[in-house]
Amino acid sequence: MPKKHRVIPIVKQAAAAKPRVHYDCLKCPGYCCSYDIIEVGKRDIARLAKHFEVSYQQAEDRFTKYDRDEKVRSLRHQKDKLFGKICTFFDTKKRQCTIYEARPKLCRDYPAEPRCGYYDFLKFERDHQQDETWVALTDR
C-alpha cells in the first residue's frame, strides 16, 4: 500500500489591507494642487509625454518649469480665483485634476497616510459653517 503523503493545502493569502482613507479628494477645492512647487521627476515627465502623445522634451517644455532657487523641476501653474494660482492640469470649474491617471508620483502618494490635514480642515469648517459648499482659505 502506498504511503500517504501529508498534503499542505495552498491557501491564498489576503492582500495586505490598506488603511482606511478618511478623506475625499472630490470634495476638496484643491488645496494641495495650489502648492507653489509641485515637483516632478523624469518618470513623471515621461508619463505626461505618453499621456499627451508628445515627446519627452515637448512635455518638459510645455508642462514644467525649472525652479532655480529650489533646484527642482515642477509643474507649471495657471490663475485661480480661490488660491491665486494652481496646477496647470487642475480644472478650475470642476475643481479636480484633468490628468488623474497620468498625475505625478508626488500627487499619487499624497497625503501618504489615511488622513489629509486639508480635508480635515475643510470638513471642520464646513460643519462649523453648516455649509457643504464653504471653502475655507488660509492666508499664505
N, C-alpha and C positions, 0 to 999 in steps of 0.2 A: 504494500500500500504506500503510495507516495506521501511523503511528509508534507503536511500543510504548512505553508509559509504564512507568517504573520503579515498581514496587509496593513499598511499605514494609509489611511484614506487621505486623498488630496482634498484639502479644504481651501476654498477660495477665501482669502483674507479680504476683509472690507478695506477699502481705501481709507487712509487716514482722514478722519473727519476734519473738515475745515472749520475754523472757529466761526461762530455765528456772527454775521455782519449786523451792526447796529446803525446803519445809515443808508440813505437812498440818494444817490447822485442825481437822479432825475428830478428831485425836489429841491435841489440846490441851485442858486443862481450862478455858480461857477467861481467860488472863492479861490480855489487852488489854480484855476486857469488864468487868474489875474496876477500871478506872481510876476515880478519884473523879469526874472530869468527862469525859463523852463529849459533846462539843459538837455541837449541831445548828443548822442554819440554816433559813430559810423553806422552801426546796425540800424539805428532809428532813421537815419537819413536814407539808407538803402531800402528800408521798409516803406518810407514815403515815396521814394522813386518808383518802386514796384506798384504801389497803390495808384499813383497818378500816371503810370506808364511813361516816365521820363527817365533820363539818365541820372546817375548819382550826382554829377556836377550840377545839372539843372535843378535837381531837388535841393541841393545845398544852397545854391544861389537864390532860388525863389522863396524858400520857406524858412531859411535860417539866417542868423547873423552872428558875427563873432564879437564877443564882449571883451574888449581889451583889458579892462580892469580886473574882471574875474578870470580871464584867460580860458573861456569856455565858449562853445558854440551853443546857441539857444534858438528856440522858435521865434519867429517874428510876431509882432503884435498888431492889433487893429484898434481903432477907437471903440469905446464902450461907454454907454450912458451911466452905468452904475459904478464901475470901477475906474473909469478914465481910459484904461487900455486893458486888453485881454488877448489871449492867444488868437492868432490869425485863423485857426481852424474852429473857433467857437462860434456857433450860430447865436448871434446876439438877440434874435427874436424868440427862438425856441429855448434859448439858454441851455444848449447842450453841444457836445462835441460832434463835429461833422466827419471826423476820421476815426471814430471809436475803434474800429477793427485794426487800423494802422497806427494807432497812437503810440507815442514813445514809451520806452520802458519805464521811465520815471512816472508817467501817468498811469501805466498799468499797475505799478507797485503801490501807488499812493492809495490810502494812507498807511499801508503796510501793517495794519493792526485792525482788530474788529471794530474799533470806534474811530470816528472822524471828528476832530475838535470843531471844525467848521459846521458840520451838520448838527452837533450837539448845541452849539451856539445858536444856529438858525432855529432849531426846534424849540429851544428855550424861549427865544424872543417871539416866535410865532404863537406859542402857548400863552406867554405873558401878554401879548397884544391882542390875543383872541382873534387872530387874522392869519389864515393859512397862506396868504399871498405876501405877507410882510417880508421885506428884505432888510435885514439889519446890516448897516455898513459900519466899518471901523475907520477911524481917522488914521491915515498912514503917515 
